[in-house]
């Protein structure tokens, strides 16, 4: 089938570039990464391979695509490590984004002579073929049937394209006027502003509220030398992602990301419609799949480290810590001095009792010394006096005074 041949040929440019980039970036590693090729774009493998002529110590296995196996299924069933999917694809556990590669634009073909207004009233459903089983394409069909009179739910998705019989043909891919291999004779390009007024406004503005990854876009008039593009075409676009298994080696993805971005000018010279969109400055919040750790490491390579990001906060915390330590040390010194001041009063009281020995009865003075001793030990147990050298001097002084009496 012609569309099947287009499907197989269409992934070669992107995949060849990724293969060359991966192998060039992983010279020192020894990984074998399997790529499951989606069928999006016509390619020239020899041109891409001529860019990177390097000694290859890492092998890359291109997995033969199967009609019954989608790219994500190839990843989740461990039959591939890398593939390309549309950003509108629902999240699947175990899949991570490497990079957004390019903007994929919807090309909507309608069979010549087909009047959609008449067909919507007919008993026969409008047959629609979505090339590559595109998730964005099927999402568009579902929304078009619910929110506009383009299809009015009178449609049928078919798994095989029959030239001259299939009513509508949907292809999501980059705008590439040089190689419109997806085009089918007997069909014309259809613009979304041909639907009724409310439906036209929905496709221009409202659809992004339901599917944020889908954005309204316009293909300028005469971009393609094809029927229907005599005027500007209102259509939709979605980013296309290079994704990997979550457990793909981090360093392999790091080097793959680095090489793809560093070699962008050389890739873009061959296929500007594909590789001119490459950038590391993309909105991560809009990704259907979180970034792979290897890709994140490369993209954040120039960001300040932890110490640089929080230098002011760390300085403040250190300053506060020094103030706290100084305060605690001052408090400790104050408590020590206070205890010493207390023991000094006991020295004075013992000496005062000794001076009264010449005029007062010794028995009464010994009672006062005993009371003084009990008071000092009570303060010692209450930790209001320290059992240090000062307290030992007090006990010696107390014993000497008692002996003199």
C-alpha positions in Angstrom: 0.0 0.0 0.0 1.3 3.4 -0.9 0.6 5.0 2.5 2.4 2.1 4.2 5.5 2.7 2.0 5.3 6.4 2.9 5.0 5.5 6.5 8.2 3.4 6.4 10.2 5.9 4.4 9.0 8.9 6.4 10.9 8.3 9.6 14.4 7.9 8.0 15.7 11.5 8.2 14.9 12.0 11.8 16.0 8.6 12.8 19.2 8.7 10.9 20.1 12.0 12.5 19.4 10.7 15.9 21.4 7.5 15.2 24.4 9.6 14.0 24.1 11.9 17.0 23.8 9.1 19.5 26.7 7.2 18.1 28.9 10.3 17.9 28.1 11.4 21.4 28.6 8.0 23.0 32.0 7.0 21.6 33.4 6.1 25.0 30.3 4.2 26.1 29.3 0.7 25.3 25.5 0.8 25.1 23.2 -0.6 22.4 20.1 1.5 22.2 17.1 0.3 20.1 15.1 2.9 18.2 11.6 2.1 17.1 11.0 4.3 14.0 7.7 6.1 13.7 6.8 6.9 10.1 6.6 10.6 9.8 9.0 12.0 7.2 10.8 11.1 4.0 14.5 11.0 4.6 17.9 10.8 3.0 20.0 8.5 5.2 23.2 9.0 3.3 23.2 12.8 3.8 22.7 12.4 7.5 25.4 9.8 7.9 27.8 11.9 6.0 27.6 14.6 8.7 29.1 12.5 11.4 32.0 10.3 10.3 33.4 9.2 13.6 34.7 6.0 15.1 31.7 4.2 16.5 32.1 2.1 19.6 28.3 2.1 20.5 25.8 0.1 18.4 22.3 1.3 17.6 19.7 -1.1 16.6 16.8 0.1 14.3 13.8 -1.9 15.2 11.6 -2.9 12.2 8.2 -1.2 12.8 5.2 -3.5 13.0 1.7 -2.4 12.1 0.2 -3.8 15.3 2.8 -2.3 17.6 2.7 1.4 18.4 5.9 3.3 19.4 4.9 3.6 23.0 4.0 -0.1 23.2 7.5 -0.8 21.8 9.0 1.1 24.7 6.7 -0.3 27.5 7.2 -3.9 26.3 11.0 -3.5 26.2 11.3 -3.9 22.5 12.9 -0.4 22.1 14.7 2.2 24.1 13.9 5.3 22.0 11.1 6.5 19.7 9.2 9.6 18.6 5.7 10.5 19.7 3.4 13.5 19.6 3.2 15.6 22.8 -0.6 15.1 22.9 -0.1 11.4 23.6 -1.5 10.5 27.1 1.1 9.8 29.8 2.4 6.3 30.1 4.4 5.2 33.1 8.1 4.4 32.4 8.4 6.8 29.5 10.6 10.0 29.7 11.2 12.9 27.3 14.6 13.5 25.8 13.8 16.6 23.7 11.0 18.2 21.6 12.2 17.6 18.1 9.9 19.6 15.8 6.5 21.0 15.3 4.1 18.6 13.7 1.3 20.2 11.6 -2.0 18.7 10.6 -2.5 18.3 6.8 -6.2 17.6 6.2 -7.0 16.2 2.8 -10.6 15.9 1.4 -11.6 13.9 -1.6 -12.3 15.9 -4.7 -16.0 16.4 -5.3 -16.8 15.6 -1.7 -19.4 18.0 -0.2 -19.2 17.6 3.6 -22.6 19.3 4.1 -24.3 16.7 1.9 -22.3 13.8 3.3 -23.2 14.7 6.9 -26.9 14.1 6.0 -26.3 10.8 4.2 -26.7 7.4 5.8 -23.2 6.4 4.8 -20.5 7.7 7.4 -17.6 9.8 6.3 -14.6 7.6 6.2 -11.4 9.0 7.6 -7.9 7.6 7.5 -5.3 8.9 10.0 -1.8 8.3 8.8 0.5 6.6 11.3 -2.4 6.2 13.7 -1.6 9.7 15.0 -3.0 10.4 18.4 -3.3 14.1 17.6 -5.2 13.2 14.4 -7.6 11.0 16.3 -8.1 13.6 18.9 -8.9 16.2 16.3 -11.5 13.9 14.7 -13.2 13.3 18.1 -13.3 17.0 18.9 -14.4 18.0 15.4 -17.4 15.6 15.7 -18.4 17.0 19.1 -17.7 20.7 18.8 -18.4 21.6 15.1 -20.5 20.6 12.1 -17.4 19.4 10.3 -18.3 15.7 10.9 -21.4 15.8 13.2 -20.5 12.3 14.5 -21.3 10.8 11.1 -17.9 9.4 10.5 -15.8 6.2 10.6 -12.1 5.8 11.2 -10.6 3.3 8.8 -7.4 1.3 9.1 -6.6 1.3 5.4 -6.5 4.1 2.9 -8.3 3.5 -0.3 -7.5 6.1 -3.0 -10.7 7.6 -4.4 -12.9 5.9 -1.8 -11.6 7.2 1.5 -13.3 10.6 2.2 -10.7 12.3 4.4 -7.0 11.8 5.0 -5.1 13.2 8.0 -1.4 13.6 8.2 0.6 15.2 11.1 4.1 16.2 10.2 6.4 19.1 9.6 5.6 21.6 6.8 8.0 20.4 4.0 7.1 21.7 0.6 10.0 19.8 -1.0 8.9 16.3 -0.1 5.1 16.1 0.1 5.2 12.3 0.0 2.1 12.1 2.1 -0.1 13.8 -0.6 -2.7 11.7 -2.4 -3.8 12.5 -5.9 -7.5 13.3 -6.2 -7.6 15.1 -2.9 -7.3 18.8 -1.8 -6.0 20.4 1.3 -8.8 21.6 3.6 -8.7 24.7 5.8 -10.5 24.7 9.2 -11.9 28.1 8.5 -14.2 26.4 6.0 -16.4 25.1 8.8 -19.2 27.2 10.3 -18.5 30.3 12.4 -18.7 28.8 15.9 -16.7 25.8 14.8 -14.0 28.0 13.2 -13.6 29.9 16.5 -13.3 26.7 18.4 -10.4 25.4 16.3 -8.7 28.8 16.4 -8.9 29.4 20.2 -11.0 26.9 22.1 -9.3 23.7 21.3 -6.2 24.6 23.3 -8.3 24.7 26.4 -9.3 21.1 26.0 -5.9 19.9 24.7 -3.2 22.4 25.7 -0.6 20.7 23.4 -2.7 21.4 20.3 -2.3 25.0 19.0 -3.9 26.8 16.1 -1.5 27.6 13.2 -1.7 28.8 9.6 0.1 27.4 6.6 0.7 30.4 4.3 -0.9 30.4 0.8 1.2 28.7 -1.9 3.5 27.0 0.6 2.6 23.8 -1.2 2.1 23.5 -4.9 -1.0 21.4 -4.1 -4.8 21.8 -4.6 -6.3 23.8 -1.7 -3.2 25.8 -0.8 -4.0 28.6 -3.2 -5.2 30.3 0.0 -3.9 30.2 3.6 -4.8 27.0 5.5 -6.0 27.2 9.1 -4.9 24.1 10.8 -3.4 22.7 14.1 0.1 21.9 15.3 1.6 19.8 18.1 5.2 19.3 19.3 6.8 16.0 18.6 9.0 14.4 21.3 12.0 12.2 21.3 11.2 9.8 24.2 13.1 7.1 25.9 12.5 4.3 28.4 12.9 5.7 32.0 15.6 3.1 32.7 17.7 4.0 29.7 21.3 4.7 30.9 21.5 8.3 32.1 24.9 9.0 30.5 23.7 7.7 27.1 20.8 10.1 27.1 23.0 12.9 28.4 25.4 12.5 25.4 22.6 12.0 23.0 21.0 15.3 24.1 24.3 17.1 24.0 25.2 15.9 20.5 21.7 16.7 19.0 21.8 20.2 20.3 25.5 20.9 19.4 25.0 19.5 15.8 21.7 21.4 15.2 23.2 23.8 12.5 24.4 20.8 10.5 21.1 18.9 10.8 19.1 22.1 10.0 21.1 22.6 6.8 19.8 19.3 5.5 16.3 19.4 6.9 15.4 22.9 8.1 11.7 22.1 8.4 12.5 19.4 11.0 15.7 20.4 12.9 15.3 24.2 12.9 12.9 23.7 15.8 15.5 22.1 18.0 16.0 24.0 21.3 16.8 23.4 24.9 14.6 26.3 26.0 11.2 24.7 26.0 8.3 24.7 28.5 8.7 21.5 30.6 5.3 22.0 32.1 3.7 21.3 28.8 5.4 17.9 28.3 3.2 14.8 28.3 6.2 12.9 29.8 8.7 14.1 32.4 12.3 14.8 31.3 14.7 11.9 31.4 17.4 12.5 34.1 20.2 12.4 31.5 18.5 15.1 29.4 17.8 17.2 32.5 21.5 17.0 33.5 22.6 18.4 30.2 19.9 21.1 30.0 20.7 22.3 33.5 24.5 22.1 33.0 24.9 25.9 33.1 22.5 26.6 36.0 24.2 27.6 39.2 24.9 24.9 41.7 23.3 24.6 45.1 25.9 26.8 46.9 25.6 29.5 44.2 21.8 29.5 44.2 21.5 29.8 48.0 24.7 31.7 48.8 22.8 34.7 50.3 20.6 32.4 52.3 23.6 30.4 53.5 25.4 33.6 54.5 22.4 34.7 56.5 22.1 31.3 58.2 25.8 31.3 59.1 25.5 34.9 60.4 22.5 33.9 62.5 24.4 30.8 63.7 27.3 32.9 64.8 25.0 35.3 66.6 23.2 32.4 68.3 26.5 30.8 69.4 27.8 34.1 70.7 24.5 34.6 72.6 24.7 31.1 74.1 28.3 31.6 75.1 27.5 34.9 76.7 24.6 33.2 78.6 26.9 30.5 79.8 29.5 33.0 81.0 26.7 35.0 82.8 25.5 31.8 84.6 29.1 30.9 85.6 29.7 34.4 86.9 26.4 34.4 88.8 27.3 31.2 90.5 30.7 32.6 91.4 29.0 35.7 92.8 26.8 33.5 95.0 29.8 31.5 96.4 31.6 34.8 97.1 28.8 35.7 99.5 29.4 32.5 101.4 33.1 33.4 101.8 32.1 36.7 103.3 29.6 35.1 105.7 32.1 32.5 106.9 34.7 35.2 107.6 32.2 37.3 109.4 31.4 34.3 111.8 35.1 33.9 112.5 35.5 37.5 113.5 32.6 37.1 116.0 34.4 34.2 117.8 36.1 36.5 120.3 32.8 37.9 121.7 30.1 35.3 121.1 29.6 31.7 122.3 31.3 29.1 120.1 28.3 26.8 120.2 26.0 29.4 118.6 28.6 30.2 115.9 29.0 26.5 115.1 25.2 26.3 114.6 25.4 29.2 112.2 28.2 27.5 110.3 26.2 24.3 110.1 23.2 26.2 108.7 25.4 28.0 106.2 26.8 24.6 105.1 23.3 23.2 104.6 22.3 26.3 102.6 25.4 26.0 100.3 24.8 22.3 99.6 21.1 23.0 98.9 22.1 25.6 96.3 24.6 23.1 94.9 21.9 20.4 94.5 19.7 23.0 92.9 22.5 23.8 90.4 22.7 27.4 91.6 26.3 26.8 92.7 28.9 24.9 90.7 30.9 22.1 92.3 34.2 23.6 91.2 37.4 24.9 92.7 35.5 27.9 94.3 33.1 25.5 96.1 36.1 23.4 97.3 37.7 26.6 98.7 34.5 27.3 100.5 34.3 23.9 102.2 38.0 24.2 103.2 37.3 27.6 104.7 34.2 26.3 106.5 36.2 23.3 108.0 39.0 25.7 109.2 36.5 28.0 110.8 34.7 25.1 112.5 38.1 23.8 113.8 39.0 27.2 115.3 35.7 27.3 117.2 
